[in-house]
Amino acid sequence: MVSEMLRTYPADLGGVNREAMERCIAECFDCSQACTACADACLSEDMVAELRKCIRTNLDCSDICEATGKILSRHTGYDANITRTQLQACAMVCKSCAEECERHADMHEHCRICAEACRRCEQACNELLATL
């Protein structure tokens, strides 16, 4: 869907690497979903009190990834400074969330999966940043 929508955009994307943009948008939305699901799964664990930081980090990461995906999906009136700042924030929160989830990955499969999604999103944000 991301590729199809970018392809139909009637104006030039301003020299932005289309493949990097497509991947980053998709990874942002995938990461947002994984973080939301991980936070919910953490709430169902018996040791929920020990997972408070993980839950909070998951929810913050989900919101920032979703916002980043939305910002990257809008091209009219594009401002590279806003995009760059948002990508940096997204990469940072994904790194933090991955590190937190990795602390619990041996005990909770949902944390392992979420950490992987966060690492992919972090990488996609950094790759897109390198092209701006």
trRosetta pair geometry for C-beta under 8 A, 3 or more apart (Angstrom, degrees):
i j d omega theta_ij theta_ji phi_ij phi_ji
1 4 5.7 -56 -146 38 32 111
1 5 6.2 28 159 -17 67 108
2 5 6.1 -61 -150 38 27 107
2 6 6.3 23 156 -15 64 109
2 22 5.0 134 121 -150 117 76
2 25 4.8 158 -139 91 134 126
2 26 5.0 -110 -5 -60 155 92
2 73 7.9 -104 -131 -102 86 98
3 6 6.0 -58 -146 39 28 108
3 7 6.2 29 156 -23 64 110
3 22 5.2 35 -81 -135 74 137
4 7 5.7 -57 -148 35 28 113
4 8 6.6 19 157 -15 64 109
5 8 6.0 -61 -149 37 31 106
5 9 7.2 53 150 -46 61 88
5 73 7.2 -2 120 -150 142 99
6 9 5.8 -30 -161 -7 39 116
6 13 7.2 13 -166 -79 100 138
6 18 6.1 143 147 -154 140 98
6 21 6.6 133 -117 105 149 122
6 22 6.0 -101 6 -82 154 93
9 13 6.6 78 87 -72 146 89
9 75 5.9 37 -154 38 147 150
11 75 7.0 -172 69 119 107 123
11 76 7.4 103 31 -92 141 74
12 15 7.7 30 156 -32 112 55
13 16 4.6 -89 140 43 110 102
13 18 6.3 128 39 -84 161 86
13 21 7.1 -115 -178 -8 148 169
13 75 6.0 -78 -125 -140 71 142
14 75 7.5 -177 2 -166 110 103
14 78 5.8 -131 1 67 156 154
16 20 7.6 -124 166 69 81 103
16 21 5.4 62 141 -56 119 133
16 131 6.9 91 -157 121 58 118
16 132 7.3 0 -117 -97 86 74
17 20 4.0 44 98 21 118 115
17 21 6.3 164 88 -18 60 87
17 128 7.1 -154 61 -127 109 65
17 131 4.1 -66 1 -171 126 160
18 21 5.6 -58 -146 38 29 114
18 22 6.2 32 156 -22 66 105
19 22 5.7 -50 -145 34 31 112
19 23 6.3 27 157 -15 64 107
20 23 5.9 -56 -146 39 29 109
20 24 6.1 29 156 -20 64 111
20 124 7.5 160 -166 -164 69 73
20 127 5.3 -146 -139 126 110 100
20 128 4.5 156 151 -95 109 71
20 131 5.2 145 53 4 164 151
21 24 5.9 -59 -146 37 27 110
21 25 6.4 26 158 -18 64 106
21 72 6.3 178 -160 -179 85 113
21 128 6.2 102 -82 -125 49 121
22 25 6.1 -58 -150 35 26 108
22 26 6.4 19 157 -12 63 111
23 26 5.9 -62 -149 41 29 109
23 27 6.0 25 157 -17 67 111
23 124 5.0 -147 127 -134 97 116
23 127 7.3 -13 87 80 133 137
23 128 7.7 -168 72 -57 93 105
24 27 5.8 -55 -140 40 28 108
24 28 6.2 34 157 -25 63 105
24 68 7.8 -92 158 144 101 113
24 72 6.0 -141 106 -145 111 167
24 87 7.5 -22 -166 -121 144 109
24 121 7.9 88 -149 -151 60 64
24 124 4.3 168 -99 151 63 106
24 125 6.0 108 -139 -82 111 47
24 127 7.2 -156 -68 69 105 95
24 128 4.4 -6 -55 -37 151 143
25 28 5.8 -54 -150 31 28 113
25 29 6.7 17 158 -9 63 106
25 69 5.2 99 -154 -143 65 79
25 72 4.9 -150 -84 102 91 128
25 73 6.0 103 -133 -68 130 84
26 29 6.2 -62 -151 40 30 103
26 30 6.1 28 154 -17 66 111
26 124 7.9 -129 64 -147 77 164
27 30 5.5 -55 -141 41 32 113
27 31 5.9 34 159 -21 67 108
27 117 7.7 168 -164 -171 77 71
27 120 5.2 -143 -140 127 119 95
27 121 4.3 171 148 -100 105 65
27 123 7.9 -112 -163 65 165 79
27 124 4.0 142 37 15 156 159
27 125 7.7 -127 92 -35 129 74
28 31 5.9 -58 -146 37 25 109
28 32 6.4 29 154 -22 62 106
28 65 4.5 178 -165 -175 72 81
28 66 7.1 158 153 -80 98 22
28 68 4.7 -137 -135 89 142 105
28 69 3.6 -177 102 -63 127 94
28 72 6.9 143 8 24 155 136
28 90 6.7 -34 -113 -161 107 146
28 121 5.9 110 -86 -141 45 114
28 124 7.5 -125 -40 92 73 133
28 125 7.7 92 -75 -69 97 98
29 32 5.6 -48 -145 32 33 116
29 33 6.6 32 156 -16 63 103
29 65 7.2 176 -71 144 22 103
29 66 7.0 71 -109 -109 61 61
29 69 4.6 100 -54 -123 82 164
30 33 6.0 -59 -154 37 30 108
30 34 6.3 28 152 -18 66 109
30 117 5.8 -142 129 -149 95 112
30 120 7.4 -28 90 90 131 131
30 121 7.2 -165 72 -69 91 106
31 34 5.6 -54 -143 38 33 111
31 35 6.1 32 158 -19 67 107
31 61 6.9 -92 152 152 107 106
31 62 7.6 -160 127 -104 72 53
31 65 4.5 -136 90 -138 109 159
31 94 6.4 -31 -166 -113 155 112
31 117 4.6 162 -107 149 66 101
31 118 5.8 105 -143 -89 116 48
31 120 7.1 -165 -69 72 106 91
31 121 3.8 -11 -47 -47 150 149
32 35 6.0 -57 -146 37 26 109
32 36 6.4 26 155 -18 62 107
32 61 7.7 -162 -103 126 52 72
32 62 4.6 93 -152 -154 65 67
32 63 7.7 120 -132 -47 103 15
32 65 4.0 -159 -63 93 86 115
32 66 4.3 99 -124 -58 152 83
32 69 6.8 -86 -15 -1 137 136
33 36 5.8 -56 -148 36 31 111
33 37 6.3 26 156 -14 66 109
33 62 7.7 122 -43 -133 15 103
34 37 5.9 -59 -147 42 29 109
34 38 6.1 30 154 -22 66 109
34 113 6.4 -140 -152 128 116 92
34 114 4.8 163 150 -115 103 67
34 117 3.7 110 41 38 166 169
34 118 7.5 -133 93 -40 130 71
35 38 5.6 -51 -140 36 30 112
35 39 6.3 34 158 -21 63 103
35 58 4.3 174 -171 -167 84 76
35 59 7.0 177 147 -70 108 23
35 61 4.6 -153 -121 88 157 107
35 62 3.8 -156 91 -63 121 90
35 65 6.8 139 12 19 138 139
35 97 6.4 -29 -111 -172 121 151
35 114 5.9 106 -89 -151 51 114
35 117 7.3 -139 -40 94 75 130
35 118 7.2 85 -72 -72 105 100
36 39 5.9 -54 -150 34 28 110
36 40 6.5 25 152 -15 62 108
36 58 7.2 163 -71 154 22 104
36 59 7.5 73 -102 -107 60 60
36 62 4.7 103 -54 -127 79 151
37 40 5.7 -57 -149 39 32 112
37 41 6.2 33 152 -19 66 106
37 110 6.8 -133 126 -156 91 117
37 114 7.5 -164 75 -82 88 107
38 41 5.6 -53 -145 38 32 111
38 42 6.3 38 153 -23 65 103
38 54 7.6 -100 143 158 110 104
38 58 5.0 -144 86 -128 106 142
38 101 6.6 -25 -177 -114 155 125
38 110 4.9 163 -118 150 72 102
38 111 6.1 105 -154 -90 119 49
38 113 7.3 -168 -81 76 109 91
38 114 3.7 12 -65 -68 152 148
39 42 5.6 -51 -150 32 31 114
39 43 6.7 35 150 -22 62 103
39 54 7.7 -178 -104 127 64 76
39 55 4.8 95 -144 -145 86 69
39 58 3.8 -175 -62 99 97 136
39 59 5.2 79 -101 -56 161 82
39 62 7.2 -77 -7 -19 133 139
40 43 5.6 -51 -155 30 34 115
40 44 7.0 28 149 -15 63 105
41 44 5.7 -60 -157 36 38 110
41 45 7.0 51 146 -38 66 95
41 108 7.1 141 128 -175 119 121
41 110 4.0 24 88 70 162 178
42 45 5.6 -41 -157 9 40 118
42 48 6.6 113 151 -128 72 73
42 51 4.2 -162 -169 151 113 143
42 54 5.5 -174 -116 101 155 116
42 55 4.9 -152 93 -76 141 91
42 58 7.0 169 5 5 139 152
42 108 7.3 43 -93 -170 74 165
42 110 7.3 -140 -48 93 69 131
42 111 7.6 77 -76 -69 102 99
43 48 5.9 45 -140 -128 37 124
43 51 7.9 -137 -63 95 38 131
43 55 6.5 87 -59 -113 82 134
44 48 7.8 138 41 -80 11 112
45 48 5.5 151 73 -70 79 67
45 51 6.0 85 57 -11 135 152
45 108 6.7 -48 -88 -99 142 130
47 50 4.5 -18 158 31 105 118
47 51 6.4 106 108 -20 81 100
48 51 5.5 -71 -150 43 39 109
48 52 7.6 75 152 -60 66 68
48 55 7.9 30 -165 -42 83 140
49 52 6.3 -10 -167 -34 39 106
51 54 4.6 -56 -166 46 75 120
51 55 5.6 82 132 -29 89 97
51 104 6.8 56 -110 -101 96 158
52 55 5.8 -57 -149 34 29 110
52 56 6.3 23 157 -15 65 108
53 56 5.8 -55 -146 40 32 110
53 57 6.0 30 157 -17 66 110
53 100 6.1 -136 126 -146 100 130
54 57 5.9 -58 -144 40 27 109
54 58 6.1 32 155 -23 63 108
54 100 5.1 175 -105 149 68 112
54 101 6.3 107 -144 -86 106 58
54 103 7.5 -138 -80 64 112 109
54 104 5.9 -4 -90 -4 154 147
54 111 6.7 -40 -160 -113 141 118
55 58 5.7 -55 -149 34 27 114
55 59 6.5 22 157 -16 63 107
56 59 6.0 -58 -149 37 29 107
56 60 6.4 27 154 -16 65 107
57 60 5.8 -54 -145 39 32 110
57 61 6.1 32 156 -19 66 109
57 93 7.8 177 -166 -169 79 83
57 96 6.1 -134 -150 127 121 99
57 97 4.8 169 150 -106 105 74
57 100 4.6 89 63 41 165 163
57 101 7.8 -142 97 -41 126 81
58 61 5.8 -59 -146 39 26 110
58 62 6.2 30 155 -23 64 107
58 97 6.2 113 -88 -145 46 116
58 100 8.0 -126 -45 93 74 130
58 101 7.4 91 -78 -72 97 109
58 114 6.7 -29 -116 -172 110 151
59 62 5.6 -48 -145 32 31 115
59 63 6.6 30 157 -16 63 104
60 63 6.0 -59 -153 37 30 108
60 64 6.3 20 156 -12 66 110
60 93 6.0 -132 125 -153 100 128
60 97 7.5 -163 74 -74 91 113
61 64 6.0 -60 -144 42 30 105
61 65 6.0 29 159 -19 67 110
61 93 4.8 175 -104 146 72 107
61 94 6.1 110 -146 -88 114 50
61 96 7.5 -161 -75 75 111 91
61 97 3.9 10 -62 -59 152 154
61 118 6.4 -31 -171 -110 151 113
62 65 6.0 -58 -144 38 25 109
62 66 6.3 24 158 -19 63 109
63 66 5.9 -57 -147 36 28 110
63 67 6.3 25 156 -16 64 108
64 67 5.7 -54 -146 39 32 110
64 68 6.2 34 154 -22 65 107
64 89 6.0 -127 -160 131 129 103
64 90 5.4 180 143 -102 105 68
64 93 4.8 83 59 46 156 161
65 68 5.6 -54 -146 36 31 113
65 69 6.4 33 155 -20 65 104
65 90 6.0 106 -95 -144 56 106
65 93 7.6 -134 -44 91 80 123
65 94 7.1 89 -78 -75 109 101
65 121 6.1 -28 -121 -165 122 156
66 69 5.8 -53 -150 35 30 112
66 70 6.5 28 153 -16 63 107
67 70 5.7 -58 -151 38 32 111
67 71 6.2 32 154 -20 67 106
67 86 7.1 -127 120 -153 99 119
68 71 5.7 -53 -144 37 31 110
68 72 6.2 27 158 -15 66 109
68 86 5.3 162 -111 155 82 107
68 87 6.7 111 -146 -89 121 50
68 89 7.6 -166 -75 79 116 94
68 90 4.2 31 -69 -77 158 144
68 125 7.2 -30 178 -103 154 117
69 72 5.9 -58 -145 41 27 108
69 73 6.3 29 154 -25 62 110
70 73 5.6 -59 -150 32 31 114
70 74 7.0 21 155 -15 64 105
71 74 6.2 -64 -157 34 33 104
71 82 7.0 -136 -166 136 131 106
71 83 6.6 175 141 -106 115 69
71 86 5.2 -26 76 137 163 173
72 83 7.0 97 -93 -137 70 103
72 86 8.0 -156 -48 103 83 133
72 128 7.8 -18 -122 178 135 164
74 77 8.0 -23 149 58 106 87
74 78 7.8 171 118 -87 73 72
75 78 5.4 -18 -164 -61 53 113
78 83 7.0 0 -167 -33 89 133
79 82 4.3 60 90 11 110 110
79 83 6.7 165 88 -11 58 87
80 83 5.6 -58 -144 42 34 112
80 84 5.9 38 157 -24 70 108
80 132 5.9 153 -156 -175 106 116
81 84 5.8 -51 -142 36 27 112
81 85 6.3 25 158 -16 62 108
82 85 5.9 -59 -148 39 28 109
82 86 6.2 25 157 -17 65 111
83 86 5.9 -59 -146 39 28 109
83 87 6.2 28 157 -19 65 109
83 132 6.7 -175 104 -117 118 149
84 87 5.9 -57 -148 37 27 110
84 88 6.4 28 154 -20 63 106
84 129 6.5 95 -137 -131 73 89
84 132 5.7 -166 -85 110 96 157
85 88 5.8 -54 -149 34 30 112
85 89 6.5 29 153 -17 64 106
86 89 5.7 -54 -148 37 32 111
86 90 6.2 33 153 -20 65 107
87 90 5.6 -54 -144 37 31 112
87 91 6.3 32 157 -19 65 104
87 125 4.7 168 -167 -166 83 95
87 126 7.9 156 160 -70 107 31
87 128 6.0 -130 -133 88 143 111
87 129 4.9 174 125 -72 139 99
87 132 7.7 166 27 -12 157 147
88 91 5.9 -53 -147 36 29 109
88 92 6.4 28 154 -19 63 109
88 125 7.7 169 -72 157 21 121
88 129 6.8 94 -68 -106 71 143
89 92 5.7 -58 -149 37 30 112
89 93 6.3 21 159 -13 67 107
90 93 6.1 -57 -143 40 29 103
90 94 6.1 30 157 -19 64 110
90 121 7.0 -100 158 153 105 108
90 122 7.9 -169 129 -102 75 52
90 125 4.8 -169 94 -106 109 151
91 94 5.8 -58 -147 38 27 113
91 95 6.4 32 154 -23 63 105
91 121 7.9 -162 -102 126 51 76
91 122 4.9 92 -148 -146 68 69
91 125 4.0 -154 -67 96 92 134
91 126 5.3 98 -121 -55 142 82
91 129 7.2 -44 -33 -21 145 141
92 95 5.8 -54 -152 32 30 112
92 96 6.5 25 153 -14 64 107
93 96 5.6 -53 -147 40 36 111
93 97 6.0 35 155 -19 68 108
94 97 5.8 -54 -141 40 29 109
94 98 6.1 33 157 -22 64 106
94 118 4.4 172 -166 -169 78 80
94 119 7.3 166 155 -71 107 22
94 121 4.7 -148 -120 90 148 106
94 122 3.8 -165 103 -64 127 88
94 125 6.9 158 16 10 144 137
95 98 5.9 -55 -147 35 26 111
95 99 6.5 26 155 -18 62 107
95 118 7.4 175 -64 154 18 110
95 122 5.2 103 -60 -119 73 144
96 99 5.8 -57 -150 36 30 111
96 100 6.4 26 154 -16 65 107
97 100 5.7 -55 -147 38 33 109
97 101 6.1 28 157 -15 67 109
97 114 7.3 -93 152 148 107 106
97 115 7.6 -166 126 -107 73 57
97 118 4.7 -153 90 -119 105 149
98 101 5.9 -58 -143 42 28 107
98 102 6.1 34 156 -26 64 108
98 114 7.9 -163 -104 123 55 73
98 115 4.6 95 -149 -153 68 73
98 116 8.0 119 -129 -44 104 16
98 118 3.7 -162 -64 98 90 127
98 119 5.0 101 -122 -57 150 77
98 122 6.7 -66 -15 -17 140 139
99 102 5.7 -53 -146 32 27 115
99 103 7.1 38 151 -28 58 97
99 115 8.0 131 -34 -132 16 107
100 103 5.8 -47 -164 18 36 116
100 104 7.6 6 150 3 62 104
101 104 6.1 -73 -160 47 41 97
101 105 6.2 67 143 -61 73 93
101 111 4.2 -176 -166 -170 82 82
101 112 7.3 -178 151 -67 104 20
101 114 4.7 -138 -134 89 157 107
101 115 3.8 -162 96 -64 119 91
101 118 6.7 147 24 8 137 141
102 105 5.1 -23 -140 -12 40 126
102 111 7.4 -170 -61 149 19 103
102 112 7.8 74 -110 -109 53 56
102 115 4.7 109 -61 -128 75 152
103 111 7.9 -81 63 169 57 143
104 107 5.6 -68 -172 52 69 101
104 108 4.9 -2 146 32 104 115
104 111 4.1 -108 90 -150 102 177
105 108 6.8 -82 -117 64 24 68
105 109 7.9 55 -160 -114 62 25
105 111 4.8 -133 -84 105 56 101
105 112 3.8 98 -151 -81 100 78
105 115 5.8 -46 -77 5 127 145
106 112 8.0 105 -51 -67 28 113
107 111 7.6 30 68 32 73 136
108 111 4.2 73 88 3 107 109
108 112 7.2 179 98 -11 58 81
109 112 5.5 -52 -153 33 41 114
109 113 6.4 38 153 -17 71 104
110 113 5.8 -52 -146 38 34 110
110 114 6.1 35 154 -20 65 109
111 114 5.6 -54 -142 39 31 113
111 115 6.2 37 156 -24 65 104
112 115 5.8 -52 -150 32 28 112
112 116 6.7 28 152 -18 61 104
113 116 5.8 -55 -156 33 33 112
113 117 6.6 32 149 -18 65 104
114 117 5.6 -54 -150 36 35 111
114 118 6.3 36 152 -20 67 105
115 118 5.6 -54 -149 36 32 113
115 119 6.4 33 153 -20 65 104
116 119 5.7 -53 -148 35 32 111
116 120 6.5 32 154 -18 64 104
117 120 5.8 -54 -150 36 32 111
117 121 6.3 29 153 -17 65 108
118 121 5.8 -57 -146 39 31 110
118 122 6.2 36 154 -23 66 106
119 122 5.6 -49 -144 35 31 115
119 123 6.4 31 155 -18 63 106
120 123 5.8 -57 -151 37 29 111
120 124 6.3 28 153 -19 65 107
121 124 5.6 -53 -144 37 33 111
121 125 6.3 35 156 -20 66 104
122 125 5.9 -56 -150 35 28 110
122 126 6.4 23 154 -14 63 109
123 126 5.8 -59 -148 40 30 109
123 127 6.2 31 155 -20 66 107
124 127 5.7 -53 -144 36 30 112
124 128 6.4 28 157 -15 64 105
125 128 6.0 -58 -149 39 29 107
125 129 6.2 34 152 -23 64 107
126 129 5.4 -50 -145 34 32 117
126 130 6.5 38 154 -25 63 102
127 130 5.8 -51 -154 28 32 114
127 131 7.1 23 151 -15 61 105
128 131 5.8 -62 -158 34 38 109
128 132 6.9 43 149 -33 69 101
129 132 5.8 -51 -153 18 37 114
